[in-house]
Amino acid sequence: MKKLINNCYKAITLSVSAVFLLASCAVKPSVNNHPPTLSDNVNKEDNNLDDDKNKKPSVVKPDYEQTENLKDTQQQAPPDENTNETDTEQNTDKKDINTPPDDKVDKNVTPPKKDEKPNKYTSANPNMVDIITKRDSKYSAEWEIVDNVAKAGQEFYNDFFSNSKIITKNGFLFSYSNNREIDVKYLVERDYISNKYLTSECKLLLVLSDDVKAFDNVSVNGKEKGLTIFAVVKTHDNNGYVIASSSSVGGVITDAQYESLISKYSQNHGNILRAYPNSNEYTRIISFINMYEGKFDTYFVRNITLDNKYAMVVLSPQNDSGALKQYILKKSGEIWEVVFAGLEKEPRPIVAVNKAIPDFNTEILPAWSIYDYKDTINKYKNDVLILMSQIGIISGSADIDYICGATNYYYIVLKNQIKYIAHYNGRTWDYVNVLSNYDAEKELLGYGNVVPMFIILDR
């Protein structure tokens, strides 16, 4: 009996020892396979799994209160990216079957970071074309020039387009207000670019993006629409031109392509002339305007100025001399077509027409703008007529064949074809008799360079 009790005691002792041994093994976690902490998860999400090889691995002390759940947690934890070389050898059999062999992994490739924009230009091997940008690296000096000049030109354009007359003239960026091409020297003078580019001979174009997109070897940003600034420079080997905008990769075009592009914007369409009443061209243009409006109205024509391709017309219906209209027409063979209507509503008519019709010769347009006078057209017509009646020039409004005016100026034609310019001197209206509409224009110009010439009837 005593022997049986001793054997049971030994068995119980061995069982208890085994239990404690197993428990001690269970609570000793592997340092290299600890589950990710909250901070680890946040960092990996925010940094989009940035390269961790320079990060110092963190060690988590075992939490003995969570011993029972430790096994489950370890099974759910993702593989540790910081596993050392020894562990790798020991766990070779546990590798993910989707992991490529080491000799297939390009260790020189750095994955893009979250929200990181690709570089516009990635350098290529000498004389090789860059796969991303299609830029030939042998023209790296030219790319550097056009990128910086295009950026400076775009910044200038953004700063001044809305409050000045920046246009395209013969394809080049041009300041109408200063009557000067906007080139590198112009930008250097205004601190938009370094003077090291003065000798680059780089040009700034203002052309339609679609015309540049038409070249197969040029890449243009799809968001660029309408007139767009491009910088262009001759290649050092005289093998064409490098061209790019501030937000486009660009490309290299041939001499012939460059010439064809620029020729589309030539504003030279022959001499600028004034069409006279009753001439064939004058009559034809008025007829086509009638057709455009869909009615055969009679007009008070103020001016028709034209070259061999375009005409600018200012007129009003005879039943309302103040209802002015301004048209641009284009000639195709023997047909004149209205290509811009409502110019009288534009605060900057030169810029508006240039944007819509880049090859239109802006010298056809007058210095004045109907829009600038819109609030005063015929505003004081009754005052002018009342005073004319009081001083005996007319007996009543029935004597008037035509009257139109704006601000301090009016032009009056009587039924007997006697003509007057009325000018407000600050106290009253002065009336000057003129012999013809041409004399009236000279008289009006005597008051300044910018006066409402559209009040004078072209007859």
DOKOLVO-720489 format. One record per residue (C-alpha): x, y, z; residue in one letter. Coordinates in Angstrom, 1 decimal. Layout:
> X	Y	Z	resn
> X	Y	Z	A
...
//
This chain:
> X	Y	Z	resn
> 0.0	0.0	0.0	M
> 2.8	2.4	0.9	K
> 4.5	1.6	-2.5	K
> 1.3	2.4	-4.4	L
> 1.1	5.8	-2.7	I
> 4.7	6.6	-3.6	N
> 4.1	5.8	-7.3	N
> 1.0	8.0	-7.5	C
> 3.0	10.9	-5.8	Y
> 5.8	10.6	-8.4	K
> 3.2	10.6	-11.3	A
> 1.5	13.7	-10.0	I
> 4.9	15.5	-9.6	T
> 5.9	14.7	-13.2	L
> 2.6	15.9	-14.5	S
> 2.8	19.2	-12.7	V
> 6.4	19.7	-13.9	S
> 5.3	19.1	-17.5	A
> 2.4	21.6	-17.2	V
> 4.8	24.3	-15.9	F
> 7.3	23.5	-18.6	L
> 4.7	23.9	-21.3	L
> 3.3	27.1	-19.9	A
> 6.8	28.7	-19.7	S
> 7.4	27.8	-23.4	C
> 4.1	29.2	-24.4	A
> 4.7	32.7	-22.9	V
> 8.1	33.2	-24.6	K
> 7.3	34.9	-27.9	P
> 9.7	35.2	-30.8	S
> 11.2	38.7	-31.0	V
> 11.5	38.5	-34.8	N
> 7.9	37.4	-35.3	N
> 6.0	39.8	-33.1	H
> 2.6	41.1	-34.2	P
> 2.6	44.6	-35.7	P
> 1.8	47.4	-33.2	T
> -0.8	50.1	-33.8	L
> 2.0	52.6	-34.6	S
> 3.4	50.1	-37.2	D
> 0.1	49.9	-39.0	N
> -0.4	53.6	-39.1	V
> 3.1	54.3	-40.4	N
> 2.7	51.7	-43.2	K
> -0.6	53.1	-44.2	E
> 0.5	56.7	-44.3	D
> 3.8	56.0	-46.0	N
> 2.4	53.5	-48.4	N
> 5.0	50.9	-47.5	L
> 8.1	53.0	-47.8	D
> 11.5	51.3	-47.9	D
> 12.0	50.0	-44.3	D
> 15.6	48.9	-44.6	K
> 16.8	52.0	-42.8	N
> 14.2	51.7	-40.1	K
> 15.3	50.4	-36.7	K
> 13.1	47.4	-35.8	P
> 11.2	47.7	-32.6	S
> 11.1	45.0	-29.9	V
> 7.8	44.3	-28.1	V
> 8.1	42.9	-24.6	K
> 5.9	39.9	-23.9	P
> 2.6	40.6	-22.2	D
> 2.1	37.7	-19.8	Y
> -1.6	38.7	-19.2	E
> -2.4	37.8	-22.8	Q
> -0.6	34.5	-22.9	T
> -3.7	32.6	-23.8	E
> -4.4	34.6	-27.0	N
> -0.8	34.9	-28.1	L
> -0.9	31.9	-30.4	K
> -3.9	33.2	-32.4	D
> -2.3	36.6	-32.7	T
> 0.9	35.2	-34.0	Q
> -1.0	33.2	-36.6	Q
> -2.8	36.3	-37.9	Q
> 0.3	38.6	-38.0	A
> 1.8	39.3	-41.4	P
> 5.4	38.3	-42.1	P
> 7.9	40.7	-40.6	D
> 9.8	42.6	-43.3	E
> 12.8	43.0	-40.9	N
> 13.5	39.2	-40.7	T
> 17.3	38.8	-40.5	N
> 19.5	36.6	-42.7	E
> 19.6	33.8	-40.1	T
> 15.9	33.6	-39.7	D
> 15.5	33.5	-43.5	T
> 17.6	30.4	-43.7	E
> 15.7	28.8	-40.9	Q
> 12.3	29.5	-42.4	N
> 13.0	28.7	-46.0	T
> 10.2	26.2	-46.1	D
> 7.7	28.9	-44.9	K
> 8.2	31.3	-47.8	K
> 5.1	32.6	-49.6	D
> 4.8	30.7	-52.9	I
> 4.0	34.1	-54.6	N
> 7.3	35.6	-53.6	T
> 9.6	35.8	-56.7	P
> 13.1	34.3	-56.5	P
> 15.8	36.7	-55.3	D
> 17.5	36.6	-58.7	D
> 14.3	37.9	-60.3	K
> 13.9	40.9	-58.1	V
> 15.3	44.2	-59.4	D
> 16.7	45.8	-56.2	K
> 17.5	49.0	-58.0	N
> 13.8	49.8	-58.6	V
> 12.2	52.1	-56.0	T
> 8.4	52.0	-55.9	P
> 6.6	55.3	-56.3	P
> 5.5	57.0	-53.1	K
> 1.9	57.9	-52.4	K
> 0.7	61.0	-54.3	D
> 4.2	61.5	-55.8	E
> 4.1	63.0	-59.3	K
> 6.4	61.5	-61.9	P
> 9.2	63.6	-63.1	N
> 8.6	65.5	-66.3	K
> 11.9	64.4	-67.7	Y
> 13.9	61.3	-66.7	T
> 17.4	61.1	-68.0	S
> 18.2	58.4	-70.5	A
> 21.4	56.9	-71.7	N
> 23.5	59.0	-74.1	P
> 21.8	59.2	-77.5	N
> 18.9	57.1	-76.3	M
> 15.2	58.2	-76.3	V
> 13.6	58.3	-72.9	D
> 10.8	55.8	-72.7	I
> 8.6	57.9	-70.5	I
> 8.9	61.3	-72.1	T
> 10.2	60.4	-75.6	K
> 12.9	63.0	-75.1	R
> 16.2	62.5	-76.9	D
> 18.9	63.0	-74.3	S
> 21.4	64.3	-76.8	K
> 19.3	67.5	-76.7	Y
> 19.4	67.8	-72.9	S
> 20.7	71.3	-73.1	A
> 17.8	72.3	-75.4	E
> 15.3	70.6	-73.1	W
> 16.6	72.6	-70.2	E
> 16.2	75.9	-72.1	I
> 12.7	75.3	-73.4	V
> 11.4	74.0	-70.1	D
> 12.6	77.2	-68.2	N
> 11.7	79.7	-71.0	V
> 8.2	78.1	-71.3	A
> 7.7	78.2	-67.6	K
> 8.7	81.9	-67.4	A
> 6.6	82.8	-70.4	G
> 3.6	81.1	-68.9	Q
> 4.0	82.9	-65.6	E
> 4.2	86.2	-67.4	F
> 1.1	85.3	-69.4	Y
> -0.8	84.4	-66.3	N
> 0.2	87.6	-64.6	D
> -0.8	90.0	-67.4	F
> -3.3	88.4	-69.7	F
> -6.3	89.5	-67.8	S
> -5.4	93.1	-67.5	N
> -3.4	93.8	-70.7	S
> -3.4	93.1	-74.4	K
> -1.3	89.9	-74.7	I
> -1.9	88.3	-78.1	I
> -0.3	86.1	-80.7	T
> 1.2	88.0	-83.7	K
> 2.4	85.8	-86.6	N
> 2.6	82.9	-84.1	G
> 4.7	84.6	-81.5	F
> 3.8	85.9	-78.0	L
> 3.2	89.6	-78.4	F
> 2.4	92.6	-76.2	S
> -0.1	94.7	-78.2	Y
> 0.0	97.4	-75.5	S
> 3.8	97.8	-75.9	N
> 3.9	96.9	-79.6	N
> 6.7	94.4	-78.8	R
> 7.3	90.7	-79.1	E
> 7.6	89.0	-75.7	I
> 11.0	87.2	-76.0	D
> 13.7	86.1	-73.6	V
> 15.1	89.6	-73.3	K
> 11.6	90.9	-72.4	Y
> 11.3	88.3	-69.7	L
> 14.8	89.0	-68.4	V
> 14.1	92.7	-68.1	E
> 11.1	91.9	-65.9	R
> 12.9	89.4	-63.8	D
> 10.9	86.4	-65.0	Y
> 14.0	84.4	-66.0	I
> 17.8	84.4	-65.6	S
> 19.9	86.4	-68.0	N
> 21.9	83.3	-68.8	K
> 19.2	82.5	-71.4	Y
> 19.7	85.7	-73.3	L
> 21.9	84.0	-75.9	T
> 19.8	80.9	-76.2	S
> 17.8	82.2	-79.2	E
> 14.8	80.6	-77.8	C
> 11.4	81.8	-79.0	K
> 8.0	82.0	-77.3	L
> 5.1	80.9	-79.5	L
> 1.4	81.4	-78.8	L
> -0.4	78.9	-81.0	V
> -3.3	76.5	-80.9	L
> -2.4	73.4	-78.9	S
> -4.2	71.2	-81.5	D
> -1.8	72.4	-84.2	D
> 1.2	71.2	-82.1	V
> -0.6	68.0	-81.2	K
> -0.9	67.2	-84.9	A
> 2.8	66.4	-85.0	F
> 3.2	62.6	-84.3	D
> 6.5	63.1	-82.6	N
> 5.3	65.7	-80.1	V
> 3.4	65.0	-76.8	S
> 1.0	67.7	-75.6	V
> -0.9	67.7	-72.3	N
> -4.6	66.9	-73.1	G
> -5.8	69.6	-70.8	K
> -4.2	72.3	-72.9	E
> -6.8	73.9	-75.1	K
> -6.8	76.8	-77.5	G
> -3.9	79.3	-77.6	L
> -1.1	77.9	-75.6	T
> 2.5	79.1	-74.9	I
> 5.3	76.9	-76.3	F
> 9.0	77.6	-76.2	A
> 11.0	76.5	-79.2	V
> 14.8	76.5	-79.9	V
> 16.9	75.3	-82.8	K
> 18.8	72.0	-82.1	T
> 22.6	72.3	-81.8	H
> 23.0	69.9	-84.8	D
> 20.6	72.0	-86.9	N
> 18.3	68.9	-87.2	N
> 15.1	70.7	-86.3	G
> 13.5	72.4	-83.3	Y
> 12.9	71.3	-79.7	V
> 9.5	72.5	-78.6	I
> 7.6	72.2	-75.3	A
> 5.1	74.0	-73.1	S
> 5.2	74.5	-69.4	S
> 3.1	71.4	-68.7	S
> 3.8	69.2	-71.7	S
> 6.7	66.9	-72.6	V
> 6.9	68.3	-76.2	G
> 9.2	66.9	-78.8	G
> 11.4	67.6	-81.7	V
> 10.0	68.8	-85.0	I
> 11.6	69.3	-88.4	T
> 12.4	72.6	-90.0	D
> 9.5	72.0	-92.4	A
> 7.1	71.3	-89.6	Q
> 8.1	74.5	-87.8	Y
> 7.7	76.6	-90.9	E
> 4.3	75.1	-91.6	S
> 3.2	75.8	-88.0	L
> 4.3	79.4	-88.1	I
> 2.8	80.0	-91.5	S
> -0.7	79.3	-90.2	K
> -0.5	82.4	-88.0	Y
> 0.7	84.9	-90.5	S
> -1.3	88.0	-90.3	Q
> -0.1	89.4	-93.6	N
> -3.0	89.2	-96.0	H
> -2.2	92.1	-98.2	G
> -2.7	95.8	-97.8	N
> -5.3	97.2	-95.3	I
> -7.9	99.3	-97.2	L
> -11.1	101.1	-96.5	R
> -14.1	100.0	-98.6	A
> -15.9	103.0	-99.9	Y
> -19.7	103.3	-100.2	P
> -21.3	101.9	-103.4	N
> -18.1	100.0	-104.3	S
> -18.6	96.4	-105.4	N
> -16.8	94.9	-102.3	E
> -18.7	97.3	-100.0	Y
> -22.1	96.3	-101.4	T
> -21.2	92.6	-101.4	R
> -20.2	92.6	-97.7	I
> -23.4	94.3	-96.7	I
> -25.4	91.8	-98.6	S
> -23.7	88.9	-96.8	F
> -24.4	90.5	-93.5	I
> -28.1	90.8	-94.5	N
> -28.0	87.1	-95.3	M
> -26.3	86.3	-92.0	Y
> -29.0	88.2	-90.0	E
> -31.7	86.6	-92.0	G
> -33.4	89.9	-92.9	K
> -32.9	92.6	-95.5	F
> -32.5	95.6	-93.3	D
> -31.1	99.0	-94.3	T
> -28.1	100.2	-92.4	Y
> -26.2	103.2	-91.2	F
> -22.7	101.9	-92.1	V
> -19.9	103.5	-90.1	R
> -16.9	101.7	-91.4	N
> -15.7	98.8	-93.5	I
> -11.9	98.1	-93.3	T
> -10.4	95.0	-95.0	L
> -7.4	93.2	-96.4	D
> -7.5	90.3	-98.8	N
> -8.8	87.8	-96.3	K
> -10.8	89.6	-93.5	Y
> -13.1	92.6	-93.2	A
> -14.3	94.5	-90.1	M
> -17.7	96.2	-90.3	V
> -19.4	98.6	-87.9	V
> -23.1	99.5	-88.6	L
> -26.5	99.9	-87.1	S
> -30.1	99.6	-88.4	P
> -31.4	102.9	-89.8	Q
> -34.3	102.9	-87.3	N
> -31.9	103.0	-84.3	D
> -28.5	104.6	-84.8	S
> -27.5	103.6	-81.3	G
> -28.0	99.8	-81.8	A
> -24.4	99.3	-83.0	L
> -23.1	96.0	-84.3	K
> -19.5	95.0	-85.1	Q
> -18.7	92.0	-87.3	Y
> -15.6	90.2	-88.6	I
> -16.0	88.5	-92.0	L
> -13.7	86.1	-93.8	K
> -13.4	85.9	-97.6	K
> -13.4	82.5	-99.3	S
> -13.3	83.0	-103.1	G
> -16.1	85.4	-103.8	E
> -18.0	84.7	-100.6	I
> -17.8	86.7	-97.4	W
> -18.8	84.8	-94.3	E
> -19.4	86.2	-90.8	V
> -16.8	84.5	-88.5	V
> -17.2	86.8	-85.4	F
> -20.3	88.6	-84.4	A
> -21.0	90.6	-81.3	G
> -17.6	92.3	-81.1	L
> -19.4	95.4	-79.8	E
> -20.0	93.5	-76.6	K
> -16.3	92.7	-75.9	E
> -14.4	94.8	-73.4	P
> -11.1	93.8	-75.1	R
> -12.0	93.4	-78.7	P
> -8.4	92.9	-79.9	I
> -7.8	90.1	-77.5	V
> -11.2	88.5	-78.2	A
> -10.7	88.4	-82.0	V
> -7.1	87.3	-81.7	N
> -8.2	84.4	-79.5	K
> -10.9	83.3	-82.0	A
> -9.1	84.1	-85.2	I
> -5.3	84.1	-84.5	P
> -4.3	85.0	-88.1	D
> -6.5	88.0	-88.2	F
> -4.5	91.2	-88.7	N
> -5.2	93.2	-85.6	T
> -4.2	96.4	-87.4	E
> -7.6	96.3	-89.1	I
> -9.3	96.9	-85.7	L
> -9.8	100.5	-84.6	P
> -8.2	102.0	-81.5	A
> -11.6	102.6	-79.9	W
> -14.0	100.1	-78.5	S
> -17.8	100.4	-78.7	I
> -18.0	98.6	-75.4	Y
> -16.2	101.5	-73.6	D
> -19.0	103.9	-74.7	Y
> -21.9	101.6	-74.3	K
> -23.5	103.5	-71.4	D
> -23.3	106.9	-73.2	T
> -24.4	106.1	-76.8	I
> -27.1	108.6	-77.7	N
> -27.6	109.4	-74.0	K
> -27.7	113.2	-74.7	Y
> -29.3	113.1	-78.2	K
> -32.3	115.1	-77.1	N
> -30.2	117.8	-75.4	D
> -28.2	118.2	-78.6	V
> -31.3	118.5	-80.8	L
> -33.1	120.9	-78.4	I
> -30.2	123.3	-78.4	L
> -29.9	123.1	-82.2	M
> -33.5	124.1	-82.4	S
> -33.1	126.9	-79.9	Q
> -30.2	128.5	-81.8	I
> -32.0	128.1	-85.2	G
> -29.9	125.3	-86.9	I
> -33.0	123.2	-87.3	I
> -36.7	123.8	-86.9	S
> -37.4	120.4	-85.5	G
> -36.4	116.7	-85.4	S
> -38.0	116.3	-88.9	A
> -35.0	118.1	-90.3	D
> -32.6	115.4	-89.1	I
> -31.4	112.6	-91.4	D
> -28.9	111.1	-89.0	Y
> -27.7	111.6	-85.5	I
> -25.5	109.5	-83.3	C
> -23.1	110.3	-80.4	G
> -21.3	109.1	-77.3	A
> -19.9	110.9	-74.3	T
> -19.2	114.5	-75.3	N
> -19.4	114.0	-79.1	Y
> -22.2	113.9	-81.7	Y
> -22.4	113.8	-85.4	Y
> -25.5	115.2	-87.1	I
> -26.5	115.1	-90.8	V
> -29.5	117.2	-91.9	L
> -31.9	116.2	-94.6	K
> -30.3	118.9	-96.8	N
> -26.9	117.0	-96.2	Q
> -25.4	119.8	-94.1	I
> -23.2	118.1	-91.5	K
> -22.2	119.1	-87.9	Y
> -19.9	117.9	-85.1	I
> -21.3	118.7	-81.7	A
> -18.9	118.9	-78.8	H
> -19.7	119.5	-75.1	Y
> -17.2	122.0	-73.7	N
> -18.1	121.5	-70.1	G
> -20.9	124.1	-70.0	R
> -22.8	123.8	-73.3	T
> -22.7	122.2	-76.7	W
> -20.6	123.7	-79.5	D
> -21.5	123.0	-83.2	Y
> -19.0	122.8	-85.9	V
> -20.0	122.7	-89.6	N
> -18.0	120.1	-91.6	V
> -18.1	119.5	-95.3	L
> -18.0	115.7	-95.4	S
> -17.7	112.6	-93.2	N
> -13.9	112.7	-93.8	Y
> -13.7	116.3	-92.5	D
> -15.9	115.2	-89.6	A
> -13.3	112.5	-88.8	E
> -10.5	115.0	-88.8	K
> -12.4	117.3	-86.6	E
> -13.2	114.6	-84.1	L
> -9.6	113.4	-84.0	L
> -8.6	116.9	-83.1	G
> -10.0	116.2	-79.6	Y
> -7.7	113.3	-79.0	G
> -6.4	109.9	-80.3	N
> -9.1	107.8	-78.7	V
> -12.5	109.2	-79.6	V
> -15.8	107.5	-80.6	P
> -15.2	107.5	-84.4	M
> -18.1	105.0	-84.8	F
> -20.5	107.9	-84.5	I
> -19.6	109.2	-88.0	I
> -21.8	107.9	-90.8	L
> -19.7	106.6	-93.7	D
> -21.5	108.6	-96.4	R
//
